[in-house]
Amino acid sequence: MKINPKEISISRLVKSEDLNHHGTLFAGRTAEWFVESGFIAAASILNPDFLVCLKIHGMQFKKPVKSGGIIKLVSKVVHTGKTSLISHVNVLNDDETISLVSGFITFIYVDENTKSRQHNIELILENEKDKELNQTAKNLGK
């Protein structure tokens, strides 16, 4: 089945409980939101009851975020394997001019016994950015 994946956007307010000892957004909280955003993108294509996270690839922090900052997590499925989906997640400042964190997450489609199974999804890649992200995701396992 050919799918044109949706881009998912989630906004978050960085509060005091989200901070580390430096007063900036804690990496653990960022990772939680990062995986959640990637999962929502994957779940927009396949039943979330049968998706599990396999790996976070290269979640790279580029800029710190202070308390009171509003961030936007933008995610999209950019690659499919036989049993896998890879979401790209980009965390942006509120006006979407600066990339703060970016990376990829692999999810596996499983059956009731958590054994991987084929999903038969093929992506429609409409633009150069999607094609570049697809190629990068494809090379993650190499």
Steps between C-alpha positions, in 0.01 A plus 500: 500500500641840401475771763570872494618550861369794702726748673409514870560813713485513878576808711637482855556762768829441684423526873724491808442125550639440148840654580840353587753636752616757242152650476445374146270236355600158640612250235281228654185712467600593145548130416154421641334767286719405201391134509137597563500726194660235278254241631201720415632534143535119473158449662344724234586221253472176701299385801686629809412182692750316279791745494807481722803727512822326397759777493567872517762597242720805540282720716724803472463803727594824325376779729382516864145592597424702815196489727203673338615410152244357261624231267340327205568133424446425132501134399433295191553141392776522239594136436343154512657157506312170492410517869633844598411867476752777558380840617707815473448748784612861496459714813470867413471826689150645507536710186655201318819683404750294703540122516576411864508119482460255213528130432326179398306226679436146377171332590416136433156371405421194714230238549316408822810310621731795426660319206580726207266476205481656156289810458506537117525880521681690227555874530423759237792745514376828357792740539879513511512544879299178549723318250815616682361399840394164352854437375655601833258273688569215259873529576458497880538123522815489290 
